[in-house]
Amino acid sequence: MDSSPTKALVHQILTHAEDYPWRMQEQIGLLSLRLDDRRLYRLHVWEPCPEVAEPPVHDHPYDFVSMVIAGEVVNTRYQEGPSGAEYSRVRYLASDERVRRTDTVRLLATSATMRQGDQYAQLAHELHDNRQQPGTVTIIRCSFKDVAELTVCLRVEDTFVSGQARPATRDEVKRITTRALTWFR
């Protein structure tokens, strides 16, 4: 993806954000918009929750490539290792997140910072988390996989929270996209 024309198109969408059907994932501060009918491309506008000290370590039902349109993302990948930090690992059915099993795992982290124009790829089974500057904008291209089970790893003291999105309110769209537009000045 070339970032220059993409950034101009994203700016147009954000300028008229209230005209689109955005979705919200409160627990990670993600406002998202599907950009095509096949759900392969999504626009993400990040507004991390200050109450959430650490984002959940997780995998996905798709491989993806993410491009930073504006702002900054720190993507951290995790691998199992005996000297890693201890996490509570929750594995749940992709078709029903209420069906789950829990154990513990030790994870080692490796982080990389991405800024405007940078891209990174993530395979469906790879565990990762993301931290963003408020208002950061990314576009993700998904390649869905046949995944029966998904994983979330939490610090032992944290509890499982659904990753399901809901329709965003008009106020959320306005507040979050207004902050994102400051990256376009």
C-alpha positions in Angstrom: 0.0 0.0 0.0 1.3 3.5 -0.8 0.7 5.8 2.1 0.3 9.2 0.2 -3.0 8.6 -1.7 -4.2 6.4 1.1 -3.7 9.1 3.6 -5.6 11.6 1.5 -8.6 9.1 1.2 -8.5 8.4 4.9 -8.5 12.1 5.6 -11.7 12.4 3.6 -13.4 9.5 5.5 -12.4 11.0 8.8 -13.6 14.5 7.8 -17.1 12.9 7.1 -16.8 10.2 9.8 -20.4 10.6 11.0 -21.6 9.4 7.6 -20.2 5.8 8.1 -21.2 2.7 10.2 -18.3 2.5 12.7 -17.9 -0.2 15.2 -16.3 0.1 18.7 -14.3 -2.2 20.8 -14.2 -0.4 24.1 -11.8 -2.6 26.0 -9.0 -1.8 23.6 -10.1 1.6 22.4 -10.6 0.7 18.8 -13.0 2.4 16.4 -13.2 0.5 13.2 -14.8 0.8 9.8 -15.1 -1.9 7.1 -13.9 -0.6 3.8 -15.3 -3.4 1.6 -18.1 -5.9 1.6 -15.8 -8.9 1.9 -14.4 -7.6 5.2 -10.9 -7.8 3.9 -10.0 -4.1 4.6 -10.7 -2.1 7.7 -9.8 1.4 8.8 -8.8 1.5 12.5 -8.7 4.7 14.6 -7.1 4.0 18.0 -8.2 5.7 21.3 -6.5 3.6 24.0 -8.4 3.4 27.3 -6.3 5.0 30.1 -7.9 2.5 32.6 -6.4 -0.4 30.7 -2.8 -0.6 31.9 -1.8 -3.3 29.4 -3.7 -4.4 26.3 -4.5 -8.1 26.1 -2.0 -10.4 24.3 -4.1 -12.1 21.6 -4.2 -13.9 18.3 -6.6 -13.5 15.4 -8.8 -15.6 13.0 -6.9 -14.0 10.1 -3.4 -13.2 8.9 -3.0 -9.4 8.4 -0.9 -6.6 7.1 -1.3 -3.3 8.9 -0.2 0.1 7.6 0.2 3.1 9.8 -1.5 6.0 8.1 -0.9 8.5 10.9 0.4 8.3 14.4 2.5 5.6 16.1 2.0 1.9 16.9 4.2 -0.3 19.1 3.5 -3.9 18.1 4.8 -6.5 20.6 5.0 -10.2 19.6 5.1 -12.9 22.2 6.6 -16.4 22.3 6.6 -19.0 25.0 9.8 -19.2 27.0 10.6 -20.4 30.5 12.1 -17.1 31.5 9.1 -15.1 30.3 6.5 -13.2 32.3 3.6 -15.4 33.6 0.2 -15.0 31.9 -3.2 -16.6 32.3 -3.9 -18.1 28.9 -7.6 -18.3 27.9 -8.4 -20.4 24.8 -11.9 -20.1 23.5 -14.0 -21.3 20.6 -14.0 -18.9 17.7 -17.7 -19.7 17.3 -18.6 -19.1 21.0 -16.3 -17.2 23.3 -18.2 -18.5 26.3 -16.7 -22.0 25.7 -13.2 -21.6 27.1 -10.4 -23.2 29.0 -7.6 -21.6 31.0 -4.0 -22.4 32.0 -0.8 -20.4 32.5 2.0 -19.7 30.1 5.3 -17.8 30.3 5.8 -15.3 27.4 8.8 -13.4 26.1 8.1 -10.1 24.3 9.8 -8.4 21.3 8.6 -4.9 20.4 8.8 -2.8 17.2 7.6 0.8 16.7 5.9 1.8 13.5 5.1 5.3 12.3 3.4 6.8 9.3 4.0 4.7 6.1 5.4 1.7 8.0 3.7 -1.7 7.6 3.9 -4.9 9.6 2.5 -8.4 9.0 1.1 -10.7 11.6 0.1 -14.4 11.2 -3.2 -15.5 12.7 -1.7 -17.8 15.3 1.0 -15.3 16.4 0.4 -13.8 19.8 0.8 -10.0 20.0 -0.5 -6.8 21.5 -0.6 -3.2 20.3 0.0 0.1 22.0 -0.9 3.3 20.1 -0.6 7.0 20.5 -4.2 8.4 20.8 -5.7 9.1 17.4 -3.4 6.8 15.5 -4.9 5.6 12.3 -4.2 2.3 10.6 -5.5 0.3 7.7 -5.6 -3.5 8.0 -5.8 -6.1 5.2 -7.1 -9.4 6.5 -6.8 -12.9 5.1 -9.2 -15.1 7.0 -8.2 -18.6 8.1 -10.2 -21.5 9.3 -9.5 -21.1 13.0 -11.4 -23.2 15.6 -9.9 -21.6 18.7 -8.6 -18.2 19.6 -6.3 -17.2 22.5 -6.1 -14.2 24.9 -3.3 -14.0 27.5 -3.8 -11.8 30.5 -1.7 -10.8 33.4 -2.7 -13.2 36.2 -4.7 -10.5 38.0 -6.7 -9.5 34.9 -10.0 -11.0 33.8 -11.3 -12.1 30.4 -13.3 -9.4 28.6 -15.1 -10.0 25.3 -13.5 -8.8 22.2 -16.8 -8.3 20.4 -17.4 -4.9 18.8 -20.7 -3.0 19.0 -22.0 -0.1 16.9 -20.2 3.1 17.8 -22.2 6.0 19.1 -22.2 9.3 17.3 -20.4 11.0 20.2 -17.6 8.3 20.1 -17.1 8.7 16.4 -16.9 12.5 16.6 -14.6 12.5 19.6 -12.2 9.8 18.3 -12.0 10.9 14.7 -11.5 14.6 15.7 -8.4 13.6 17.7 -7.2 11.5 14.7 -7.5 14.4 12.4 -4.9 16.3 14.4 -2.3 13.9 12.9 -3.2 15.2 9.4 -2.2 18.8 10.0 
